[in-house]
Amino acid sequence: MTIAFFILFSWAMIKAKSQRQVIALSLAGAVAMMVAAPPRVHAQSLWAEIQAVLDAITGIIQTGLDSINTARTAISNSYQNVIWPVQQINQATAQVTQMTAQFQNPMRGIFGTNLASATLPPVQQLESVMRNHQIGDFGALATNYANAYGPVPSATAASPRDRAMTDMDDALTLDNLKTLKATDVTADLTLQAADQLESGASQAAPGSAPFLTATAVVSTIQSQAVTQKMLAAELRQEATRLAHDNALRKQGATHTSEFGNQIINLLKRN
């Protein structure tokens, strides 16, 4: 039983993390030996066992604890001085905080600049809907666009070709305006993510930089995808403009042919 007690006591001493815990365990072990000793044990033998426990504490166990503390100190110094230097981390954090304070508010001011320039009420309403960074009011966008630029001419007011070209031009314009409004919403979300990354970078724990970098890369890819959608919209607009110009040339060629036929018919009558 004494051997089992000694093993259990030694294990508790190894797990101790401070000198106060070591002293408390020593006193507890001495009291336990005194209480557990049978009445027939002489005081001298009891004192010898207590002394043996104390010798073990101050000898092998203390040496082990010193080695553990030395190893812990070495590991802590390695983390603070080599792997994640505290001074350099503080310098980087201060630099990030300074850059955020220097550029974040001016950039917000640039993105929040009011660019509205229309002066007539119908056009002002259209411009307001175009710039409100919302995607739930496409119906109001179409209505205000028709109020500003007029509807498609009626069948009695224009030829079928002119009506078709007008309708196509209006449709492409509204398509691109809707894409623009959706892009504005995406840009707002991207800016919010950028602000969160900036704030997180100034408060990030050592070793978390790769996670912040990965998040920034994902945001960059999403932003590039939005840019590609805008480029695609621009290409569609250019293609439709070319089609419109070609339609005018075809219409001109048709009118020229019809005019020539009319001249020939007039000459035949004479």
GUDO-284498 format. One line per field, with one value per residue (C-alpha): residue number from 1; residue in one letter; y, x, z. Coordinates in steps of 0.05 Angstrom, whole numbers. Example, Ala and Ser with C-alpha at 12.3 -4.5 7.8 and 13.67 -1.06 7.14 Angstrom:
BEGIN
pado	1;2
kemi	A;S
py	-90;-21
px	246;273
pz	156;143
***
This chain:
BEGIN
pado	1;2;3;4;5;6;7;8;9;10;11;12;13;14;15;16;17;18;19;20;21;22;23;24;25;26;27;28;29;30;31;32;33;34;35;36;37;38;39;40;41;42;43;44;45;46;47;48;49;50;51;52;53;54;55;56;57;58;59;60;61;62;63;64;65;66;67;68;69;70;71;72;73;74;75;76;77;78;79;80;81;82;83;84;85;86;87;88;89;90;91;92;93;94;95;96;97;98;99;100;101;102;103;104;105;106;107;108;109;110;111;112;113;114;115;116;117;118;119;120;121;122;123;124;125;126;127;128;129;130;131;132;133;134;135;136;137;138;139;140;141;142;143;144;145;146;147;148;149;150;151;152;153;154;155;156;157;158;159;160;161;162;163;164;165;166;167;168;169;170;171;172;173;174;175;176;177;178;179;180;181;182;183;184;185;186;187;188;189;190;191;192;193;194;195;196;197;198;199;200;201;202;203;204;205;206;207;208;209;210;211;212;213;214;215;216;217;218;219;220;221;222;223;224;225;226;227;228;229;230;231;232;233;234;235;236;237;238;239;240;241;242;243;244;245;246;247;248;249;250;251;252;253;254;255;256;257;258;259;260;261;262;263;264;265;266;267;268;269;270
kemi	M;T;I;A;F;F;I;L;F;S;W;A;M;I;K;A;K;S;Q;R;Q;V;I;A;L;S;L;A;G;A;V;A;M;M;V;A;A;P;P;R;V;H;A;Q;S;L;W;A;E;I;Q;A;V;L;D;A;I;T;G;I;I;Q;T;G;L;D;S;I;N;T;A;R;T;A;I;S;N;S;Y;Q;N;V;I;W;P;V;Q;Q;I;N;Q;A;T;A;Q;V;T;Q;M;T;A;Q;F;Q;N;P;M;R;G;I;F;G;T;N;L;A;S;A;T;L;P;P;V;Q;Q;L;E;S;V;M;R;N;H;Q;I;G;D;F;G;A;L;A;T;N;Y;A;N;A;Y;G;P;V;P;S;A;T;A;A;S;P;R;D;R;A;M;T;D;M;D;D;A;L;T;L;D;N;L;K;T;L;K;A;T;D;V;T;A;D;L;T;L;Q;A;A;D;Q;L;E;S;G;A;S;Q;A;A;P;G;S;A;P;F;L;T;A;T;A;V;V;S;T;I;Q;S;Q;A;V;T;Q;K;M;L;A;A;E;L;R;Q;E;A;T;R;L;A;H;D;N;A;L;R;K;Q;G;A;T;H;T;S;E;F;G;N;Q;I;I;N;L;L;K;R;N
py	0;46;35;50;113;134;123;162;217;221;227;284;319;314;344;403;468;515;513;527;464;424;448;434;363;351;371;330;269;276;282;222;180;200;185;119;92;37;50;-1;36;73;147;136;91;139;197;156;144;218;236;187;221;289;265;240;306;347;298;261;295;365;350;327;389;433;398;407;481;490;457;500;563;543;529;594;633;598;617;689;702;657;630;690;747;791;855;845;824;888;929;895;906;979;987;955;998;1061;1043;1027;1094;1130;1101;1070;1134;1171;1110;1108;1182;1168;1111;1151;1213;1237;1237;1253;1306;1305;1368;1349;1311;1249;1241;1253;1197;1150;1170;1159;1089;1074;1094;1068;1002;959;901;896;954;933;949;1021;1024;1005;1054;1113;1095;1097;1164;1193;1166;1151;1085;1045;1080;1051;1009;1069;1117;1077;1020;950;953;1019;993;929;967;1016;958;922;984;996;923;923;988;962;896;933;980;920;888;953;956;884;900;959;912;863;920;941;870;867;933;906;844;887;928;864;838;903;901;828;838;888;839;772;721;696;642;664;704;646;643;718;713;657;698;758;714;688;760;779;722;742;814;791;750;812;850;795;803;877;865;815;867;918;868;855;929;937;879;908;975;943;906;971;1006;948;951;1024;1008;953;999;1052;1002;981;1053;1066;1005;1026;1098;1071;1028;1088;1129;1073;1069;1144;1141;1084;1125;1181
px	0;58;86;18;12;82;68;2;36;94;45;9;75;94;27;37;47;71;114;52;20;83;84;9;17;77;38;-22;22;54;-14;-40;19;7;-67;-59;-5;-31;-26;29;77;129;139;210;189;133;182;228;173;155;228;234;175;205;273;238;203;266;306;279;211;241;292;237;196;256;267;195;195;260;229;166;208;249;187;154;217;221;149;158;227;232;165;121;165;124;159;151;78;64;99;58;-7;9;25;-40;-79;-45;-58;-131;-141;-106;-143;-209;-248;-223;-241;-311;-318;-298;-348;-402;-394;-461;-454;-526;-527;-597;-639;-706;-756;-767;-692;-678;-725;-690;-621;-643;-667;-604;-559;-596;-556;-619;-644;-716;-742;-731;-804;-794;-730;-768;-825;-778;-737;-800;-820;-751;-740;-810;-843;-835;-872;-939;-948;-979;-923;-862;-843;-836;-760;-755;-800;-758;-692;-721;-748;-681;-642;-688;-684;-608;-604;-650;-611;-545;-576;-603;-534;-503;-550;-534;-460;-468;-498;-440;-390;-421;-414;-342;-327;-358;-315;-254;-270;-277;-211;-176;-206;-189;-117;-105;-131;-110;-75;-6;-12;-79;-50;-59;-134;-141;-102;-147;-209;-179;-163;-235;-261;-214;-238;-311;-294;-261;-323;-365;-316;-323;-399;-392;-344;-394;-449;-404;-390;-465;-477;-423;-450;-520;-494;-460;-524;-562;-513;-517;-593;-591;-545;-592;-650;-614;-597;-671;-693;-642;-667;-739;-723;-687;-746;-792;-747;-747;-822;-828;-782;-823;-886;-855
pz	0;15;-55;-88;-46;-66;-141;-137;-97;-146;-205;-170;-158;-231;-251;-204;-241;-186;-123;-81;-107;-92;-19;-11;-38;8;69;46;36;104;138;99;121;193;189;152;198;246;320;329;284;324;316;292;234;215;215;171;119;120;112;53;19;31;4;-58;-66;-60;-101;-161;-165;-157;-211;-258;-243;-256;-322;-342;-323;-362;-423;-417;-413;-473;-515;-494;-511;-578;-595;-572;-602;-664;-689;-671;-647;-602;-621;-695;-687;-648;-702;-757;-718;-708;-782;-803;-754;-780;-853;-838;-803;-860;-919;-897;-883;-946;-989;-958;-975;-1047;-1055;-1021;-1065;-1094;-1170;-1188;-1243;-1275;-1271;-1301;-1256;-1301;-1311;-1237;-1219;-1268;-1243;-1171;-1185;-1225;-1167;-1106;-1101;-1098;-1140;-1118;-1159;-1231;-1246;-1224;-1266;-1329;-1314;-1301;-1363;-1406;-1374;-1389;-1460;-1483;-1502;-1566;-1623;-1642;-1705;-1741;-1721;-1745;-1790;-1762;-1770;-1732;-1677;-1671;-1667;-1616;-1574;-1577;-1558;-1498;-1477;-1479;-1441;-1386;-1384;-1373;-1321;-1282;-1286;-1261;-1202;-1183;-1190;-1143;-1091;-1100;-1094;-1028;-1001;-1025;-989;-925;-930;-941;-879;-838;-864;-846;-776;-768;-791;-735;-683;-712;-668;-688;-740;-768;-826;-876;-860;-871;-935;-960;-945;-982;-1042;-1044;-1042;-1098;-1141;-1129;-1147;-1211;-1228;-1222;-1266;-1319;-1317;-1329;-1387;-1416;-1411;-1447;-1502;-1511;-1515;-1568;-1608;-1607;-1628;-1688;-1705;-1700;-1747;-1796;-1793;-1812;-1870;-1893;-1886;-1926;-1980;-1982;-1988;-2043;-2082;-2073;-2095;-2156;-2175;-2168;-2214;-2265;-2262;-2272;-2332;-2362;-2356;-2395
***
